[in-house]
């Protein structure tokens, strides 16, 4: 992708031309304006955005034909950032923007008074150089704009394809399409043109993709087939396919292929080789259940069963399902030789600490029906932090791996976090398995994927040390704003808690507590830095540790510029929380009321 101008531009740079020089702006009513420009004037029109301004609805016409529609908060009296609207490549040279403002009559201002009419720029470039101190170093983010659910995740020919819900015209939710990134190592990502664009059937909501190895769909052997929700007045399910390894997609002319009579979305499918067919899960959002379909060709679908009413958390809409078979291990890590099925169900609201979260069910799947082994009132969570949602897996991952990625935010405040060039990142990739708990339940284990180790710099190693109430301080790496991985093994004394604190010179801190008596791990971000953008952000989150031995805890902690992900080394718990410190955390302090021990401590700077 060309270097695509994100932050506020105060002056023109080479290759940019002010609106008055080459485009014509006509105000035909207080709420309706027209912009005319020829596509050969530049690659992009850069539209100025002011977050919180009234929404403007834009119809983009090329040679008189409707080519695109979008919604954007055009700047009224200040500019927060610019977003690019593609000029070249449209089906016509004469581009017309028909702009209509949302403001009601009581608050309507003449469109001609808006600053956007004077600040539109035509340019051959759009600069995506990072302008955000909170943009993560080693977590996937969009180049610019809003991102939520990961979509269309598939592995092919050594490349991991990650599509995602994307707004290319602002850093708040709107204009949903599938953005697209690829990676060869699940850590370093390259951005591409959108994989699936909006069309007449509506916005492109979440979905999945997989390789059709047998040409069952008729789209070609080893083509990548994607299914997604087309969202307009209703939600229907549509197909697209790729013959170039997942970089470009062609939509199926018979869309939609499923038009269910209840609100349903986020199709997730896989190949059932034993029965020579496809299996699809579809979230019946408001009914709090998952619909299970089968199909020989992905074009004609049969509803086989439903699962979920009365099970798990029922407090919000059910979304983003996934279904997979995983190996089961004992609590101590020994294999049992058994396998069980896991149904992932993301929910919003209804999470354990408010807002959105990812729950799951363990049980059996016979090709048509999923049966939970737990009672309806049992709720299990993939991650016990506040910021892990829409978690789904990559299709066709190598070595029979089940690798998932989640959206690292929460719908309670996702639109309001303190970034503007972009909003939201994805979690680290995690590999899944199952383990048996002491009380007979089966739980999901998630560990950072082995590729994550690639970013480790040379370890700073510390020897064994005693614990005290005062605690012992360790300096975090100075490079890359303190971004690092901490691996620590502690041995509590007489079931006394152990406190692991990250802090900076301003006194901002995150406190993580291991409580061996309760066998829990908690994270307190109430004093972590910027928290006042939402009343829902300050919180303490707590996870059951499911430890094999409460006398010793081995923990991995991943710190990025605006997030902390903590895992037990065996993956029996995971916790993801955003943080926005005014300056990076510089000090790690480990303490305990009793004398316990630090058996091992390594701090890995991140090389990226």
Backbone torsions as a table, in degrees:
resi	resn	phi	psi	omega
1	UNK	NA	140.5	177.2
2	UNK	-61.5	152.2	173.9
3	UNK	-53.1	101.2	-175.0
4	UNK	-84.5	NA	NA
5	UNK	NA	106.4	-169.8
6	UNK	-86.0	-48.8	-177.9
7	UNK	-76.3	175.9	180.0
8	UNK	-63.8	126.6	178.5
9	UNK	-101.4	128.9	-177.0
10	UNK	-99.6	-14.1	178.7
11	UNK	-152.6	159.5	178.6
12	UNK	-73.5	148.5	175.0
13	UNK	-121.3	165.1	-178.2
14	UNK	-51.4	138.0	-179.3
15	UNK	92.3	-1.8	179.6
16	UNK	-115.7	143.6	179.8
17	UNK	-132.6	135.3	-179.7
18	UNK	-67.2	156.7	-174.2
19	UNK	-58.3	-40.3	-172.7
20	UNK	-64.3	-20.6	-176.0
21	UNK	-79.4	-35.2	-171.7
22	UNK	-133.2	-5.9	177.4
23	UNK	-122.1	155.9	-177.7
24	UNK	-112.5	124.7	179.0
25	UNK	-109.0	126.1	179.3
26	UNK	-123.5	126.2	177.0
27	UNK	-100.5	107.8	-173.2
28	UNK	-100.7	-8.6	170.7
29	UNK	-164.3	167.6	-179.5
30	UNK	-56.6	-25.4	-176.6
31	UNK	-116.2	8.8	-174.7
32	UNK	-137.6	125.7	178.8
33	UNK	-132.6	156.7	175.8
34	UNK	-122.7	140.7	173.5
35	UNK	-123.6	128.1	179.2
36	UNK	-116.7	135.9	177.9
37	UNK	-155.4	149.9	176.2
38	UNK	-92.8	137.3	-175.1
39	UNK	-61.8	-21.4	-179.0
40	UNK	-82.7	3.8	178.9
41	UNK	-79.7	-18.3	-179.4
42	UNK	171.6	171.2	179.9
43	UNK	-72.5	-38.1	-170.9
44	UNK	-137.1	152.7	156.5
45	UNK	-98.5	127.8	177.2
46	UNK	-96.4	114.5	-175.0
47	UNK	-97.1	128.5	-179.7
48	UNK	-79.7	132.8	-176.5
49	UNK	-114.0	139.8	170.1
50	UNK	-125.0	112.0	-178.8
51	UNK	-65.8	131.3	-177.2
52	UNK	96.7	-10.4	175.6
53	UNK	-70.5	158.5	176.7
54	UNK	-57.5	145.8	-179.6
55	UNK	-72.2	133.7	172.7
56	UNK	-107.5	139.3	179.7
57	UNK	-104.6	125.0	-174.6
58	UNK	-119.4	126.4	169.4
59	UNK	-102.4	125.3	-179.8
60	UNK	-102.0	118.4	179.6
61	UNK	-111.9	138.8	175.3
62	UNK	-118.9	118.6	-174.9
63	UNK	49.5	40.4	174.3
64	UNK	85.6	-6.0	-179.4
65	UNK	-102.6	136.9	179.6
66	UNK	-65.0	123.7	-175.3
67	UNK	-112.9	-28.8	-176.3
68	UNK	-165.2	150.5	169.8
69	UNK	-126.2	147.2	179.5
70	UNK	-154.6	160.0	176.9
71	UNK	-119.1	135.1	-174.3
72	UNK	-151.6	145.2	177.2
73	UNK	-89.6	82.3	-179.4
74	UNK	-64.0	138.2	-173.1
75	UNK	-64.9	130.5	176.1
76	UNK	-92.2	-51.6	-175.9
77	UNK	-135.7	-0.6	172.2
78	UNK	-155.1	159.5	-178.6
79	UNK	-114.5	121.2	175.2
80	UNK	-86.6	-38.4	178.2
81	UNK	-170.8	172.0	176.3
82	UNK	-110.9	154.2	171.7
83	UNK	-130.9	149.1	-175.4
84	UNK	-93.8	136.3	170.1
85	UNK	-111.7	119.7	-175.6
86	UNK	-64.5	132.9	175.3
87	UNK	-100.8	-54.3	-176.1
88	UNK	-74.4	152.3	178.6
89	UNK	92.0	-1.4	176.9
90	UNK	-82.1	164.5	-177.4
91	UNK	-84.9	67.2	-179.0
92	UNK	147.4	152.6	-175.4
93	UNK	-94.3	-29.4	-177.7
94	UNK	-91.5	108.2	-174.7
95	UNK	-101.7	129.8	178.6
96	UNK	-122.0	128.5	173.1
97	UNK	-105.2	113.7	176.4
98	UNK	-95.6	107.3	-169.8
99	UNK	-109.3	124.9	179.6
100	UNK	-126.3	130.6	-174.7
101	UNK	-93.0	147.5	-177.6
102	UNK	-79.9	-16.2	-169.1
103	UNK	-57.8	139.5	177.4
104	UNK	-74.2	166.4	-175.8
105	UNK	-61.1	-34.2	-177.0
106	UNK	-68.3	-26.2	-177.2
107	UNK	-117.4	9.6	-172.7
108	UNK	-68.3	133.7	170.5
109	UNK	-113.7	151.3	175.5
110	UNK	-58.5	132.6	178.4
111	UNK	-56.8	-31.8	-177.5
112	UNK	-66.6	-15.3	179.0
113	UNK	-83.1	-14.0	-178.5
114	UNK	-70.7	140.7	-178.5
115	UNK	-63.7	-24.0	-176.9
116	UNK	-60.7	-29.8	-176.3
117	UNK	-67.0	-22.1	-177.6
118	UNK	-103.1	-12.5	-171.4
119	UNK	-113.0	3.0	175.3
120	UNK	-63.2	139.4	-176.7
121	UNK	-126.9	141.6	171.2
122	UNK	-104.2	131.5	-172.7
123	UNK	-147.9	155.4	172.8
124	UNK	-90.3	-7.0	-177.0
125	UNK	-135.6	157.1	172.1
126	UNK	-136.0	112.2	-170.3
127	UNK	-83.0	120.3	178.6
128	UNK	-104.6	16.0	175.9
129	UNK	-52.8	133.4	-175.1
130	UNK	-61.3	130.3	176.8
131	UNK	-119.9	13.2	-174.0
132	UNK	-116.6	126.0	177.9
133	UNK	-72.8	-18.4	-179.0
134	UNK	-97.0	4.6	177.0
135	UNK	-67.8	127.1	-179.0
136	UNK	-59.9	152.1	177.3
137	UNK	-83.1	-43.8	-171.2
138	UNK	-124.3	12.1	171.2
139	UNK	-103.1	147.3	-179.2
140	UNK	-68.0	133.2	173.4
141	UNK	-136.7	158.5	172.5
142	UNK	-72.7	154.8	176.4
143	UNK	-58.2	-37.9	178.4
144	UNK	-162.1	164.0	175.4
145	UNK	86.1	-179.0	-177.6
146	UNK	-82.7	144.8	172.6
147	UNK	-138.6	137.8	165.9
148	UNK	-129.1	-119.9	-165.5
149	UNK	-51.1	136.1	166.5
150	UNK	-68.6	141.0	-174.8
151	UNK	-137.0	162.5	168.2
152	UNK	48.9	40.3	-174.1
153	UNK	-82.8	121.3	-176.9
154	UNK	-151.6	148.6	177.6
155	UNK	-110.4	127.4	179.2
156	UNK	-149.8	130.7	174.4
157	UNK	53.3	43.5	176.5
158	UNK	80.7	6.9	-176.8
159	UNK	-121.9	131.0	173.6
160	UNK	-92.0	120.6	178.9
161	UNK	-100.3	125.3	178.0
162	UNK	-124.3	109.7	168.9
163	UNK	-96.4	167.8	-175.1
164	UNK	-161.2	153.0	174.7
165	UNK	-64.0	123.5	-169.8
166	UNK	-138.9	138.6	168.8
167	UNK	-110.9	105.6	180.0
168	UNK	-77.4	-2.7	-174.6
169	UNK	-119.4	27.4	176.1
170	UNK	162.3	167.7	-177.7
171	UNK	-105.7	24.9	167.6
172	UNK	-124.6	163.9	-176.4
173	UNK	-62.0	128.8	177.0
174	UNK	173.4	163.2	170.1
175	UNK	53.5	47.6	-170.8
176	UNK	-64.3	128.2	173.1
177	UNK	-143.1	178.2	177.4
178	UNK	-98.7	107.8	165.3
179	UNK	-70.7	170.8	-172.3
180	UNK	-150.0	128.9	173.6
181	UNK	-134.5	155.9	176.4
182	UNK	-132.1	157.3	178.9
183	UNK	-149.7	149.5	172.7
184	UNK	-99.8	-6.6	-177.0
185	UNK	-139.0	10.3	179.0
186	UNK	67.0	6.7	-178.9
187	UNK	-123.2	-49.0	179.8
188	UNK	-94.5	121.7	-172.7
189	UNK	-117.0	141.8	176.8
190	UNK	-114.4	132.1	-178.0
191	UNK	-87.3	144.0	179.5
192	UNK	-129.9	175.6	173.9
193	UNK	-63.3	155.9	-179.5
194	UNK	-52.7	142.4	-179.5
195	UNK	-84.2	-36.2	178.0
196	UNK	-136.8	119.0	-178.7
197	UNK	-95.0	158.4	174.9
198	UNK	-62.1	155.2	-179.5
199	UNK	-147.9	-167.4	-175.9
200	UNK	-65.8	-20.6	177.8
201	UNK	-79.4	-11.4	175.7
202	UNK	130.8	-171.2	175.8
203	UNK	-67.7	159.3	-179.6
204	UNK	-99.2	105.5	178.5
205	UNK	-91.2	-168.5	-169.2
206	UNK	-69.1	159.4	178.4
207	UNK	-177.7	-165.6	-173.5
208	UNK	-138.8	175.9	178.8
209	UNK	-148.7	155.6	178.3
210	UNK	-158.2	163.8	178.6
211	UNK	-86.3	130.5	175.2
212	UNK	-93.9	88.9	-172.2
213	UNK	-71.7	-22.5	-175.1
214	UNK	-108.9	5.9	-176.8
215	UNK	58.9	36.5	178.5
216	UNK	-64.9	-24.5	-178.3
217	UNK	-88.0	-15.9	-175.6
218	UNK	83.1	6.8	179.6
219	UNK	-90.6	-3.6	179.2
220	UNK	120.2	140.4	178.9
221	UNK	-61.8	132.4	-179.4
222	UNK	65.5	17.1	170.9
223	UNK	-69.6	156.1	173.4
224	UNK	-96.0	126.1	179.9
225	UNK	-109.6	133.6	178.3
226	UNK	-119.2	142.9	171.2
227	UNK	-126.7	136.9	-175.1
228	UNK	-144.6	165.9	177.3
229	UNK	-90.3	125.5	170.2
230	UNK	-90.5	118.4	-170.9
231	UNK	-116.5	113.4	174.6
232	UNK	-138.6	-123.2	176.0
233	UNK	-62.9	-31.7	175.2
234	UNK	-131.0	173.3	177.7
235	UNK	-112.2	120.7	178.0
236	UNK	-126.7	169.5	-174.9
237	UNK	-113.2	133.0	-173.9
238	UNK	-127.7	159.7	-179.0
239	UNK	-113.3	149.7	167.7
240	UNK	-144.8	158.2	-177.9
241	UNK	-142.2	153.4	-177.1
242	UNK	-128.0	133.6	177.2
243	UNK	-108.7	3.0	-178.9
244	UNK	-115.9	29.4	175.2
245	UNK	83.6	15.4	174.1
246	UNK	101.3	12.1	-178.6
247	UNK	-92.2	-33.1	174.6
248	UNK	-134.0	148.3	-177.3
249	UNK	-126.8	145.5	173.9
250	UNK	-112.7	131.5	-177.0
251	UNK	-80.9	143.5	178.7
252	UNK	-71.5	126.6	-176.2
253	UNK	-67.0	-15.5	179.2
254	UNK	-89.9	10.9	178.7
255	UNK	-61.8	148.0	-2.5
256	UNK	-81.8	156.2	-179.7
257	UNK	-97.2	-16.8	173.1
258	UNK	-134.5	126.4	175.3
259	UNK	-128.9	83.0	-177.0
260	UNK	-78.1	154.0	-173.0
261	UNK	-86.7	8.4	174.9
262	UNK	-129.6	156.3	178.0
263	UNK	-57.6	119.9	-177.0
264	UNK	-147.5	147.7	-172.9
265	UNK	-162.1	176.4	171.8
266	UNK	63.7	56.3	-178.5
267	UNK	-63.2	134.7	176.8
268	UNK	-132.5	123.2	-171.1
269	UNK	-131.7	160.4	175.0
270	UNK	-150.9	163.8	-178.3
271	UNK	-87.5	125.3	173.9
272	UNK	-97.0	90.9	-174.5
273	UNK	-64.7	-35.6	-177.1
274	UNK	-60.9	-33.5	-177.8
275	UNK	-110.7	8.7	175.4
276	UNK	53.4	51.8	-179.1
277	UNK	-158.3	173.4	176.6
278	UNK	-101.4	145.5	174.7
279	UNK	-117.1	133.8	-175.9
280	UNK	-126.8	133.4	169.1
281	UNK	-105.9	136.0	-179.5
282	UNK	-133.3	131.0	-177.7
283	UNK	-83.2	116.3	170.1
284	UNK	-85.8	89.3	-161.0
285	UNK	-56.8	-51.0	-173.0
286	UNK	-81.8	-18.9	179.2
287	UNK	-88.9	-1.5	178.1
288	UNK	55.2	50.9	177.3
289	UNK	-153.6	160.6	176.1
290	UNK	-106.9	134.5	177.5
291	UNK	-96.4	134.3	-179.3
292	UNK	-114.3	118.5	-179.1
293	UNK	-114.7	159.6	169.3
294	UNK	-131.2	156.2	-179.5
295	UNK	-157.6	144.0	174.7
296	UNK	-80.7	-23.5	-170.1
297	UNK	-137.6	5.0	-179.1
298	UNK	69.3	4.5	179.0
299	UNK	-106.7	-33.0	178.1
300	UNK	-117.1	121.7	-172.3
301	UNK	-120.1	144.3	177.4
302	UNK	-117.7	126.0	176.0
303	UNK	-75.0	117.8	-176.3
304	UNK	-96.8	-39.0	-174.9
305	UNK	-166.0	174.4	176.0
306	UNK	-134.4	148.6	175.8
307	UNK	-139.5	138.4	165.4
308	UNK	133.7	-26.5	-175.4
309	UNK	-59.4	121.4	179.3
310	UNK	87.3	-3.2	-177.5
311	UNK	-101.2	141.2	173.8
312	UNK	62.1	-152.9	178.9
313	UNK	-76.4	126.7	-178.0
314	UNK	-116.0	14.4	-169.8
315	UNK	-82.0	-10.6	-179.6
316	UNK	-142.1	-175.0	178.5
317	UNK	-73.0	145.5	176.0
318	UNK	-91.1	135.7	-176.6
319	UNK	-145.1	171.1	167.0
320	UNK	43.1	71.0	178.9
321	UNK	-83.2	165.5	170.7
322	UNK	-157.2	152.1	-179.0
323	UNK	-142.1	129.9	-176.4
324	UNK	-155.1	157.9	175.7
325	UNK	-104.3	131.7	-174.2
326	UNK	-130.1	151.4	175.3
327	UNK	-73.3	152.7	-178.6
328	UNK	-111.9	135.4	178.4
329	UNK	-119.9	159.5	172.9
330	UNK	-74.5	168.8	-178.8
331	UNK	-59.1	-31.5	-179.1
332	UNK	-87.7	4.4	176.4
333	UNK	97.4	-6.1	179.0
334	UNK	-72.7	139.5	179.0
335	UNK	-68.7	145.2	176.2
336	UNK	-97.9	-16.1	-175.3
337	UNK	82.7	-0.1	-179.2
338	UNK	-100.4	160.1	171.9
339	UNK	-131.0	149.3	175.0
340	UNK	-140.3	163.6	-179.5
341	UNK	-96.5	145.8	177.7
342	UNK	-124.1	128.9	174.6
343	UNK	-109.4	116.1	178.4
344	UNK	-90.4	134.9	-179.3
345	UNK	-137.9	110.9	175.8
346	UNK	-85.9	143.9	-171.4
347	UNK	-138.0	141.4	178.8
348	UNK	-150.4	122.7	-10.4
349	UNK	-78.6	-160.7	178.3
350	UNK	115.1	3.8	178.4
351	UNK	-66.3	164.1	-174.8
352	UNK	-63.2	-21.9	179.9
353	UNK	-126.5	24.4	177.5
354	UNK	96.6	144.1	177.9
355	UNK	78.1	-146.8	-171.0
356	UNK	-90.4	152.9	-179.7
357	UNK	-166.4	173.1	-177.6
358	UNK	-117.9	115.2	176.0
359	UNK	-104.9	170.3	179.0
360	UNK	-151.8	161.7	177.5
361	UNK	-129.5	140.7	177.0
362	UNK	-110.1	137.8	179.9
363	UNK	-179.4	-139.8	-175.1
364	UNK	-128.2	147.6	175.9
365	UNK	-133.7	124.4	-175.9
366	UNK	-101.1	15.0	-177.5
367	UNK	100.0	-17.3	179.1
368	UNK	-133.7	-32.8	-171.3
369	UNK	-131.1	134.8	173.4
370	UNK	-99.7	134.2	178.8
371	UNK	-124.1	123.9	-179.3
372	UNK	-80.0	138.7	176.5
373	UNK	-83.0	-13.5	-179.2
374	UNK	-98.2	157.3	176.8
375	UNK	-67.0	154.4	-177.6
376	UNK	-54.6	-33.4	-175.4
377	UNK	-78.0	-5.9	-179.2
378	UNK	-83.8	128.3	177.0
379	UNK	-120.0	130.7	179.0
380	UNK	-122.7	139.8	-176.7
381	UNK	-116.4	138.6	176.9
382	UNK	-67.1	-40.4	-174.3
383	UNK	-139.6	135.7	-176.4
384	UNK	-101.4	19.8	172.1
385	UNK	-90.2	-174.3	-179.4
386	UNK	-93.6	-13.9	-167.0
387	UNK	-128.7	61.5	177.1
388	UNK	-146.3	112.0	-173.5
389	UNK	-148.2	162.8	175.7
390	UNK	57.4	33.9	-177.8
391	UNK	-73.7	123.7	176.1
392	UNK	-142.8	167.5	-171.8
393	UNK	-105.0	161.7	172.2
394	UNK	-77.2	136.1	172.0
395	UNK	-79.6	150.4	172.3
396	UNK	59.2	31.1	177.3
397	UNK	-65.1	149.2	-177.1
398	UNK	-70.1	157.3	173.9
399	UNK	57.9	31.8	179.2
400	UNK	57.3	26.6	177.7
401	UNK	-72.7	149.8	171.0
402	UNK	-119.0	98.3	-172.8
403	UNK	-109.7	124.8	-176.8
404	UNK	-117.4	156.6	172.3
405	UNK	-135.6	140.4	177.6
406	UNK	-116.3	165.3	173.2
407	UNK	-84.4	127.8	-172.2
408	UNK	-96.1	73.1	175.5
409	UNK	-167.5	-172.1	-178.5
410	UNK	-143.7	135.2	-176.1
411	UNK	-62.9	-15.1	178.3
412	UNK	-65.0	-28.7	-175.3
413	UNK	-146.5	11.8	-174.0
414	UNK	-57.7	-35.4	-179.9
415	UNK	-75.9	-8.1	-170.1
416	UNK	-118.9	-0.9	-179.1
417	UNK	-61.3	153.8	-169.0
418	UNK	-80.0	58.6	169.1
419	UNK	-134.8	159.8	178.8
420	UNK	-135.8	-36.6	178.5
421	UNK	-60.1	-36.2	176.8
422	UNK	-145.1	162.5	169.2
423	UNK	-138.8	122.9	171.1
424	UNK	95.4	149.2	176.9
425	UNK	-132.2	167.3	172.5
426	UNK	-96.4	154.9	175.8
427	UNK	-69.0	171.0	167.8
428	UNK	-63.3	149.5	173.4
429	UNK	-67.7	144.3	-177.9
430	UNK	-133.9	142.0	175.1
431	UNK	-100.7	140.5	-170.1
432	UNK	-108.4	149.4	168.0
433	UNK	-154.6	-176.1	179.1
434	UNK	-123.3	154.3	174.6
435	UNK	-142.1	154.9	-178.9
436	UNK	-92.8	125.5	177.0
437	UNK	-82.3	171.3	-177.0
438	UNK	-63.8	-32.3	-173.5
439	UNK	-91.6	8.5	175.6
440	UNK	99.0	-8.0	177.0
441	UNK	-78.9	155.3	175.1
442	UNK	-108.0	133.1	-174.1
443	UNK	-124.9	160.5	179.7
444	UNK	-88.2	131.3	172.7
445	UNK	-107.0	136.3	177.5
446	UNK	-133.4	123.6	179.6
447	UNK	-119.7	148.9	175.3
448	UNK	-55.2	134.7	-178.9
449	UNK	-58.3	149.1	-175.7
450	UNK	-57.9	-26.2	179.4
451	UNK	-61.7	-24.0	-179.1
452	UNK	-60.8	-29.2	-180.0
453	UNK	-63.3	-17.7	-178.3
454	UNK	-63.7	-22.9	-176.3
455	UNK	-90.5	-0.6	179.2
456	UNK	-69.2	126.8	168.5
457	UNK	-83.7	-168.5	-180.0
458	UNK	-67.7	127.6	-175.4
459	UNK	-67.0	139.1	167.9
460	UNK	-94.4	111.3	-171.4
461	UNK	-102.9	137.7	177.0
462	UNK	-121.6	142.0	-179.0
463	UNK	-77.4	-176.5	178.7
464	UNK	-63.2	149.0	-177.2
465	UNK	-152.1	149.1	174.8
466	UNK	-80.7	158.0	178.1
467	UNK	-103.7	148.4	177.4
468	UNK	-144.6	168.7	179.3
469	UNK	-64.7	-38.3	179.1
470	UNK	-66.3	-37.4	178.3
471	UNK	89.3	165.5	178.6
472	UNK	-120.4	136.1	-175.9
473	UNK	-100.0	143.1	176.2
474	UNK	-133.4	138.2	-179.7
475	UNK	-82.7	136.9	174.2
476	UNK	-84.8	157.4	-177.9
477	UNK	-57.8	140.7	-179.9
478	UNK	-80.1	-29.3	-177.2
479	UNK	-72.3	153.8	177.4
480	UNK	54.0	38.3	174.3
481	UNK	58.8	35.4	176.3
482	UNK	76.4	8.5	179.3
483	UNK	-64.1	130.6	-175.3
484	UNK	-167.8	173.6	169.1
485	UNK	-117.5	134.3	177.5
486	UNK	-112.5	126.3	174.6
487	UNK	-116.7	118.6	-173.9
488	UNK	-136.0	138.3	174.9
489	UNK	-120.9	121.8	-177.9
490	UNK	-123.1	151.0	178.8
491	UNK	-123.3	96.8	-178.1
492	UNK	-64.2	158.0	178.7
493	UNK	-107.7	122.8	174.0
494	UNK	52.1	43.4	176.6
495	UNK	61.2	22.3	175.0
496	UNK	-79.2	145.1	-178.7
497	UNK	-69.3	155.1	173.8
498	UNK	-117.6	131.9	-177.4
499	UNK	-109.4	129.4	176.9
500	UNK	-116.5	113.4	-173.3
501	UNK	-118.7	133.9	170.5
502	UNK	-104.7	134.5	-177.6
503	UNK	-149.1	164.0	173.7
504	UNK	-125.4	178.8	-175.1
505	UNK	-67.3	-20.7	179.0
506	UNK	-80.5	-3.8	-179.4
507	UNK	88.4	0.9	175.1
508	UNK	-70.6	141.8	-175.1
509	UNK	-155.4	158.5	170.4
510	UNK	-123.5	126.4	-177.2
511	UNK	-111.7	120.3	176.4
512	UNK	-108.9	132.4	-174.2
513	UNK	-125.7	127.0	171.2
514	UNK	-95.8	120.6	179.5
515	UNK	-113.5	97.1	-176.6
516	UNK	-67.8	-26.6	179.8
517	UNK	-65.9	-43.2	177.1
518	UNK	-90.8	-8.9	-174.4
519	UNK	54.1	56.3	-178.6
520	UNK	-132.1	161.5	173.3
521	UNK	-128.9	131.0	-178.9
522	UNK	-129.6	159.6	177.9
523	UNK	-136.7	125.9	-179.0
524	UNK	-110.9	112.7	179.2
525	UNK	-111.7	19.4	-176.3
526	UNK	-63.9	-24.4	179.3
527	UNK	-119.8	32.3	-171.3
528	UNK	-79.9	-11.9	-176.0
529	UNK	142.3	-131.0	176.2
530	UNK	-68.1	121.4	179.0
531	UNK	-136.0	-10.2	-169.5
532	UNK	-83.7	3.0	177.9
533	UNK	-73.8	-13.5	176.7
534	UNK	-154.9	135.9	176.4
535	UNK	-66.1	-17.6	-178.3
536	UNK	-87.3	-8.0	-173.5
537	UNK	-78.2	-48.1	179.8
538	UNK	-63.9	129.3	-176.4
539	UNK	-166.7	164.4	168.8
540	UNK	-118.8	125.4	179.0
541	UNK	-111.7	143.2	-175.1
542	UNK	-133.3	135.8	-179.9
543	UNK	-122.3	141.6	165.9
544	UNK	-66.7	133.8	-175.0
545	UNK	-84.6	-22.9	-178.5
546	UNK	47.4	45.3	-175.7
547	UNK	-77.1	146.0	175.9
548	UNK	-74.2	-25.7	-178.3
549	UNK	-146.6	108.5	-177.6
550	UNK	-73.2	1.2	176.8
551	UNK	-90.0	-7.4	-179.6
552	UNK	-149.7	132.1	-179.6
553	UNK	-125.9	126.0	177.1
554	UNK	-111.3	120.4	-171.3
555	UNK	-126.5	141.4	170.6
556	UNK	-115.3	131.5	-178.3
557	UNK	-126.6	123.0	179.9
558	UNK	-107.8	118.9	-179.7
559	UNK	-108.2	123.6	170.2
560	UNK	-119.0	-176.3	-171.0
561	UNK	-65.8	-23.4	-179.8
562	UNK	-142.2	25.9	179.9
563	UNK	-155.4	155.4	171.9
564	UNK	-133.3	126.1	173.9
565	UNK	-118.9	125.6	-178.8
566	UNK	-120.0	139.4	-179.8
567	UNK	-137.0	148.0	160.3
568	UNK	-74.5	152.7	-174.5
569	UNK	-61.9	-26.5	178.2
570	UNK	-90.9	0.9	177.3
571	UNK	77.1	12.4	-177.3
572	UNK	-70.9	-18.1	168.2
573	UNK	-142.0	154.3	174.2
574	UNK	-139.5	145.8	-179.6
575	UNK	-146.1	125.5	-177.2
576	UNK	-124.3	122.6	178.4
577	UNK	-138.1	136.7	171.7
578	UNK	-75.6	150.5	172.8
579	UNK	-144.6	148.1	-180.0
580	UNK	-133.8	70.6	179.3
581	UNK	-68.1	144.7	178.4
582	UNK	-66.5	-28.7	171.1
583	UNK	-139.3	155.4	-173.9
584	UNK	-60.3	151.5	172.5
585	UNK	-68.3	136.7	-175.4
586	UNK	-118.2	-16.7	-170.8
587	UNK	-131.5	135.6	171.3
588	UNK	-106.8	126.4	178.4
589	UNK	-122.3	127.5	178.9
590	UNK	-117.6	127.6	-175.5
591	UNK	-147.4	166.1	176.3
592	UNK	-160.0	146.0	177.8
593	UNK	-62.3	-26.9	179.4
594	UNK	-107.7	-171.9	-169.4
595	UNK	-90.5	-0.8	-178.0
596	UNK	-18.4	-172.8	-174.6
597	UNK	-133.8	150.1	161.5
598	UNK	-99.4	112.7	-179.5
599	UNK	-83.1	-28.1	-178.5
600	UNK	-159.2	140.7	175.7
601	UNK	-148.4	122.7	174.7
602	UNK	-129.7	138.3	174.3
603	UNK	-120.3	119.9	-178.6
604	UNK	-103.2	112.9	168.5
605	UNK	-61.3	153.4	-179.9
606	UNK	-95.6	128.0	172.6
607	UNK	-104.7	126.8	-173.9
608	UNK	-145.4	NA	NA
